Amino acid sequence: MLAKQFGAPHLSTGDMLREHIEHGTSLGMQAQPVMSRGELVSDSLVLKMVAERIERPDCTHGFVFDGFSADRGAGAVSGSVAGRARRA
């Protein structure tokens, strides 16, 4: 697995969604009813979760990202990462 090879955290949008729901965060409370209906959580909500996650200290030197369709917002994720890199 790449994450292990590079010593970087493996970030999964599914894991992030479950974590937010489990912890009862505002983002989790928004995602939960959508997921309960079997619908896709909006890109904007997922991007907020991603932005929050990549700000954690374990992502300082990079991460392996998984779970966000390339045709659904890879550019937006790249923009979030680029903005984070400029702040560092």
C-alpha positions as CSV (number, residue, x, y, z in Angstrom):
1,M,0.0,0.0,0.0
2,L,1.3,3.4,-0.9
3,A,0.5,5.0,2.4
4,K,2.6,2.5,4.3
5,Q,5.4,2.7,1.7
6,F,5.7,6.5,2.1
7,G,4.8,6.7,5.8
8,A,1.8,8.9,5.0
9,P,-1.8,8.7,6.2
10,H,-4.3,7.0,4.0
11,L,-7.3,9.3,3.6
12,S,-10.6,7.9,2.6
13,T,-13.8,9.9,2.1
14,G,-15.9,7.0,3.3
15,D,-13.8,6.9,6.5
16,M,-14.2,10.6,7.0
17,L,-17.9,10.5,6.5
18,R,-18.3,7.7,9.1
19,E,-16.0,9.5,11.5
20,H,-18.0,12.7,11.3
21,I,-21.3,10.8,11.8
22,E,-19.9,8.8,14.7
23,H,-18.6,11.9,16.5
24,G,-21.9,13.8,15.8
25,T,-20.1,16.8,14.1
26,S,-22.1,19.4,12.2
27,L,-20.8,17.9,8.9
28,G,-21.7,14.4,10.0
29,M,-25.2,15.5,10.9
30,Q,-25.6,17.0,7.5
31,A,-24.3,13.8,5.8
32,Q,-26.2,11.2,7.8
33,P,-29.7,11.7,6.4
34,V,-28.4,11.8,2.8
35,M,-26.5,8.6,3.4
36,S,-29.5,7.0,5.1
37,R,-31.5,7.6,1.9
38,G,-28.8,5.9,-0.1
39,E,-27.9,9.2,-1.9
40,L,-24.4,10.6,-2.6
41,V,-23.3,13.3,-0.2
42,S,-22.6,16.6,-2.0
43,D,-19.2,17.4,-3.2
44,S,-19.2,20.6,-1.2
45,L,-19.8,18.7,2.0
46,V,-17.2,16.1,1.2
47,L,-14.7,18.9,0.3
48,K,-15.3,20.5,3.7
49,M,-14.4,17.2,5.4
50,V,-11.3,16.8,3.2
51,A,-10.2,20.3,4.0
52,E,-10.6,19.7,7.7
53,R,-8.8,16.4,7.5
54,I,-5.7,17.6,5.6
55,E,-5.2,20.3,8.3
56,R,-4.4,17.7,10.9
57,P,-0.7,17.3,11.9
58,D,-0.3,13.8,10.4
59,C,-0.8,15.3,6.9
60,T,1.9,17.9,7.2
61,H,4.3,16.0,4.9
62,G,1.7,14.5,2.6
63,F,-1.0,11.9,2.4
64,V,-2.5,9.3,0.1
65,F,-6.0,10.3,-0.9
66,D,-8.7,7.8,-2.0
67,G,-12.4,7.9,-2.5
68,F,-13.2,11.0,-4.5
69,S,-14.1,10.5,-8.2
70,A,-11.8,12.3,-10.6
71,D,-14.7,13.5,-12.6
72,R,-16.5,14.9,-9.5
73,G,-14.0,17.4,-8.1
74,A,-10.4,16.3,-8.3
75,G,-9.6,19.9,-9.3
76,A,-11.3,21.2,-6.2
77,V,-9.4,18.8,-4.0
78,S,-6.2,19.8,-5.7
79,G,-7.1,23.5,-5.1
80,S,-7.6,22.7,-1.4
81,V,-4.3,21.0,-1.2
82,A,-2.5,23.8,-3.1
83,G,-4.0,26.4,-0.7
84,R,-2.8,24.4,2.3
85,A,0.7,24.2,0.8
86,R,0.8,27.9,0.3
87,R,-0.1,28.5,4.0
88,A,2.6,26.1,5.3
